Amino acid sequence: MNSQMMTIRNDIAIKYYLDLHNEEDGLSDKSVLFTIISYLLKTSKAKTPVFKFSSKTLKYIFGERLTDETFKADLVKSIKALVSAGDLTTDPDAFTITKSGLANFYLVND
């Protein structure tokens, strides 16, 4: 995502604006993706955020929730679904959020 401008979409569900997307029963694939993107944006020290993360990063994002085996299984299912949908790509060391993954929540201008 070199030198691209991003603005949050005005047509996303209000639950994302109010940070209520994780309050629902169970996880949705999109809420997982939004949570990861939000974390990467908040913690990035670079001018242009890098949208890569590892399984270790998930421990920082989801914290104690990962000790719940049901939550962990649901998270793995969501990540697999995001990869299948093309919202994430994988390599041996990390996951990368694709432009189409970002486009679920942001307008990305080249």
Protein Blocks (a to p, Z undefined) as FASTA:
>chain_A
ZZiacdddfkbcfklmnopmmmpgcjdfklmmmmmmmmmmmmpcbfbdcfbddfklmmmm
nmmmlmpmklmmmmmmmmmmmmmnopaccdfkbccddfklmmmmpccdZZ
